[in-house]
């Protein structure tokens, strides 16, 4: 095998597009038009089996760790002396998902490896394609679990003992589907990690830009807030005597919008909300809702949390309601590796693609891997910013462009060995 | 029978309190602690049977009209020459209701009649106790149906053909429970109508007042509002690109609170609200909620409706969402008979009870009867203003005080024959 440094390789986009289509058929919801491949279900096992088959067709060394992460490695001749370059993402989905999210990063990694195979040359360092378990966190919490365990943020045993929303134990389901591997997580630690992903947001499309150079990832703060007031008659209770849990929730929503607009960087969303007793002529006695706060800067994220907490106190006092909150998820912002971001930008520039630096609004496995290795991400546009939805779409050409940038970055990184 | 005008009669509160207790046991929810006696169910039939038995024990002439309203009449000697004095209310309930609402007005009417029976004297004019069908409107819409039909606001046939939330036809259920009478509604038209009721609001208790002289009843405007936006990712969608249906609903809620505070007379409540897809990290694509607006003045109620409509247009424009609304219920304010209100006030004053003029915030059968006869209401305090709830409570003494005022008013009205 020729291991000389290739100045370029040719990436064949066709098999990648075809594999995205084939993988997208597993778990298909014929009615809703999407696919549902929740982690560790039979449908997701079928997806794993297919990806592993494709890895074996490329003659990769396939290994599975104890949390079910799959690693397919194209070995270099001097394997063992150096850490591999890793690319990857996940293949589990939300309910009624698109075909791209996660899968694209995995299958583009395979496309890069295929370019080496088709050219008949080996990489200067080993290349590993990682498929991380349970990124979506639909059935088992927390999300990004496989990469979190891999990066040492959660013990394997704790993860295996997670009980899902269907009452199953994660470890049992891993055994059931045949993906309880024996590799210790982090037996393979990458030299660097690249994740190619659709943006899942509207910015690249709105600005007509091909490539997003993702230099950081927002911090995420999720809390559930419960307001307890009094259920009184809508027709007989003077406004001043009301303890309206529904109004309190609304006041929080409009406050958060103002906060988002005035800061300019913080995003704030109330995605879930229910009120009780939910009767037309009864003042709500209870409101339970979630707040999703994000900011690329930890200090600003903390400011937003503090201002929200102060506002909750004000509202509780003003309306005579009791407000409690529970933290659900908290991730600090992640700054990706500056050298990797520079390399991505340089590749996009060299290849003549429009590009921009950007922040990832969503969470990704890359943020976990960034704890143990330099990491960065490459984004391609998402039509309408729509994701987690059957209407998720990126043009084939754009997907292939992204994979070509990924290949070019890989070549530059290997050349700089 | 002695038909001379009594200057006073003695009301025995004990049987009334005992009957409230007995009636309250029918349809009891042992777990929730309340009772559920939805119109025309088996449990409500049991309530009707019990009240009719009590009417017969007082030797009243019991008749049932085609919509199931029950009338028990204590005849005067010259019956037929003059219209009767009518008192009444309803005995159907919401789910998990208190024991007082509606039942109190019916059973206090029986207590007044009992005072005549126990004194062995007949009234100068006939006295009729009315029990109106389906005041609550839980199973069949609209609410206050029996009195609405009785007052000519809805045809008997339309009412009988109403299909309930359980798919049943009201007329069939009336036949099934044995209360499809043959009396034409309005065969008995009252000379005047009095309804004694718990306040279902906090005002009398807060001001430590015994008797509410209800001189008018708020207009009611119910609408259902639907906001349609876009479900985008909470982490990747910049605030300026959001079409957040949940935020739009919240903005309406805070707007309505401001409107209520600034007008001072309009009450505004969002009692029902749901958002879709109701996922923590997805911007709501849809919000459906109800708005309950009330004001004692029709012009001000119309102003509130107009200002809401204008605000909905502003929000739709600002957020890029589609807002539609559907009118559910609209009743104009009702001004009760001034002479009757004066009579109630005079009785309360003469009997040494603290009293105040007030507006009914809730809808009552009296507002329908007011279309065809002079009508007014008497309120007694509700603890905490709580109603439509197992915790609904008024002290026995307060209930008996109210019945005594009712008797005194009846005596004054009959004396003024």
Interface residues (C-beta under 8 A of the other chain):
Chain A: X199 X200 X201 X202 X203 X206 X218 X220 X222 X230 X231 X232 X233 X234 X235 X236 X237 X238 X239 X241 X244 X246 X247 X249 X250 X251 X252 X253 X254 X257 X260 X261 X267 X269 X270 X271 X272 X273 X274 X275 X278 X279 X280 X281 X282 X283 X284 X290 X292 X294 X328 X360 X361 X362 X363 X385 X386 X387 X388 X389
Chain B: X199 X200 X201 X202 X203 X206 X218 X220 X222 X231 X232 X233 X234 X235 X236 X237 X238 X239 X241 X244 X246 X247 X249 X250 X251 X252 X253 X254 X257 X260 X261 X267 X269 X270 X271 X272 X273 X274 X275 X278 X279 X280 X281 X282 X283 X284 X290 X292 X294 X328 X360 X361 X362 X363 X384 X385 X386 X387 X388 X389
